[in-house]
């Protein structure tokens, strides 16, 4: 089916079998607390976005919840993700941290709750806490972030509940092909954070060549690339114009030549610490 802003993907461990997650959303990392986050979320929802990704570590869960409630859009139509921070990992501490996040959001059940990082010695206990939250209906789906294949294998061996999502840094410069194959084989949806490589490679000549061919920006090409890789993608912006521009990616498609050009960009460039180094 053709992609549009209403496109969704099914999650495997949702409280409702086949629960759907929007394919394009807004990330609010570094948007901070206060009006900046509220305004960004309001602009995204007005533009048609229905996925917002936050985290306890971002310090803006309260503002996300305020913007969602003020939008006038039925809560059931908006998908909100938040994450458990590292210092709160462990069974009891994870449950307490979730309660704080849920109170800050004030949106009822959280649509997706993620382990933010694979913290050594604590991630399996944290996962048990998330399984309890899922069983209790406190969240509708659970998953992980920054998990490499070996972290996922460890989790699979310890639990019958597979993560619905693995959120990782992913863009043409670090396409994570092997990890994506592994996740696909096990029904784990891959979600791309920093899909624009934090803007650090937007002047790349190969990327600009594809963008000029389609009359689009380099950022729009990177978002479209992620969508055509069957990923969930959450570009971050606090600017209304950029938020609208980031969603204007459904009136063109990358062809085989474009995809080959973008495939050649892979060089291992990361904007974040490589989590595969975590024991």
N, C-alpha and C positions, 0 to 999 in steps of 0.2 A: 504494500500500500504506500502511496506517496506520503512523504514526511510533511508535517506542519506543526504549528506550535501546540496543538492538542495531542500530538503523538505520545503514546505511552509504551512502556515495556512491562511485562509481567514479572513479578517477584516470586521466588519459590517458597519462601518460608513465611509469607504474610499470614496474619490471623485469618484473613479471608483468602482461600486458595486462588491463586492467579491475580492477587491484588496488583494494581497497576501503578507505576511510577512515571511521571512525566519525563520525556527525553531531554528537554532543555530547561534549565533553571537558573536561578541567581545565587551566586556565592557571596557571602558577606564577611569573609575573612578580611581583616584590617579595615573594615568599615567603622569599627569602634562603636562605643555606646553613644546614645543621644540621637539627635535629629537626623544625622547622616544616614544611619541604618534605616530608621523609620521612613525617610524620604525615598531611599533606594528601593526598599521593598514595596512601598506604595506605587512607585513608578513602574516597577516590574509587573505588579499585579494589574495595573491599569493597561499595560502593554500586552497583556494576555498570558504572562508567565503564570504557572501554577505550581512551581517547585521552588522552595527556598531552603538553602543549606546553611546552617549555622553550627555552633559548637560552644560548649561551656568555656573553652579557652579563648573564644573570640570576645567574650564579655558583652554580647549584644543579644542574648536570647530574649530578654525582656522587650527590647525594641522591636524585634521580629514579631513577637506575639502581639504587641500593640498595633503594629501596622496591619497584620492579618485581621485582627478583630475590627479595626476601623475601616477595612476595605469594603464592607458590605457584601462580600462574596461568601457564599455558604462555606462553612468550615470544611465540609466534606469534599469540596472541589479543590482545596489547596493542600499540597503535600509538603510537610515540614520535616526536615532532618536535623538532628543535633547529635553531639558526640560526647563520649566519656573521656575526660582528660586523664593523662598519665598518672598524676599523683593521687587520683581517686580510684585507681584500679585495685581489684581485689573484690571478693564477694560482697561483704557487708558495705564496704565503702562505695562500691559501684551502685548499690541500691540507694544509698543515701544521696549520692551525687545525682542520680536520675531524678529523685524526688525534688531536688533543688532546681534542676533544669525544667522539669514539668511545671513547677510552681512559677518559675520566671516566664515561661512561654504562656502559661494560662490558656491553653488551647484544647484541653482534654487529652485524649490519647495522642502520643507522639507517633507520627507516621513511620519514621525510620530512626532507629538508635544505633549508633556505630561505636565500636572501640576505636579511638582515635589513632592509636599506635599499638604495635604488638609488644607490650611491656614484658620483659623477661620475668619469669617466675610468678606473674600475676594474670597474664592474659587468659589462661584457661579458667581461673576462678571468676574473672570478670565476665567471661562468656556464659558461665553458669548463671550469673546474676541476670544477664540479658535474656537467657532462656526463661527464667522465672517471670521477668517482666512481660515477655511475649505471651506466656501461658496465662498470666493474670489479666491480659488485655490492656496493660498500661502503654504498650506500644504495638503498632500494627505489623512491624517487620523489624528484624535486627540484622546487623552486618558488621563489617570491619572496614578499616581504612589503613593504608600503608602496609598491608600484609603482602609479603613475598610468597612465592610458591611453598617454600618450606614451612612458613608459619601456617599457611592454609592446610597443608598436609598434617601438621601436628593437631590442628583443630579438628579436622575430619576424623582423625584417629581417636579423639577424646570425646566426640559428641556426635549424636545422630542428627543434630540440627545444623544444616549448612547455612553459611551466611547468605543472605539475600543479595548483598552488594559488597564489592570491594572497591573502595574509593582510593585512587592512586594518582600521582602526577602522570599525565599522559598527554602528549601532543606529537606532531610529526618528528620532532627532534629526539624524543624518547618514546617511541610507540609501544613499547612493552609487549611485543608480539608473543613471546613465549608465555608470559603471565596471562595474557588475554586468552590464548588457546587453552591453557589449563583451566581458567575460570569458566570458559564456555563449555568445556567438557563436563564440568560439575554443576552447571546451572547457576553460576554466580554472575550476576550482572556487574559489569565493570563500569565505573563512573570516573570520569576524567576531571580532576581538579587542576588548577593552573593550566587550562587548555590553551591559553595564549602565551605560555611560557613567560608570564608576567610582563609581556610586552617587550622582552629583551631581544627577540629575534624577528621582529616584524619587518625589518628592512632587508631580510635575506632575499637575495636576487631570485632564487627559485620560487619562493613563496610569492614575491611581488609579480613575477611573470604570470603565475596562475591567476592572481587577483586581477591584474590588468586585463587578462583575457575575458574575464567574466564581468568586468566593470564593478568589482567589489573590493572591499578593503582586505588587507592581509588577515586581520582578525576574523572577518566573516568567513574567509576561506578555511581558517583553522577550525572554526566552530562547525562549519559544514563537513569538513573532513572527519571530525569526531562523530558526528551524527551518522555519516555513511559507513563508519566502522562499527555501527550498532552499539554505540556507547551512550550512556547518560552523560551530559556535559553541563558544567556549572560555571560559566565565565563570571568573573567578579567585576563589578563596576559600581561606583557611587553616583555616576553622572547620568541623568535622565536620557540625554541624547545617545550616549553610548549604550545604555541598556536597551533602548529601542533598536539601535543599529545591530546589536548582537543577536537580536531575534529576527532580523531581516535576512534570513538565510534559506528561505524555503522557495525562492523563485529561480533557483539555479541548481545545477548538479555537477559534480566533478566527474569527468569521464576517465577512461583508462589512462589516457595520456597525462591528465592532471594528477591522478593518483600515483603514477610512476614518478613524476617530478617530485611529488611530496614524499614518496618513499625514499628517494635519494637524499633527503635532508637528514635522515637519522644519523646522529653523531654522538649520542649519549648525553647531550646537554641537559642538565637538571637545574631547576631553580630551588630545589629543596634537598635535604639530606637523603641519601639513598637508604631506604629501610632494609634492604637486603643485608646490610651489615649488622643488623640487630640479631643477637643470639636468641 
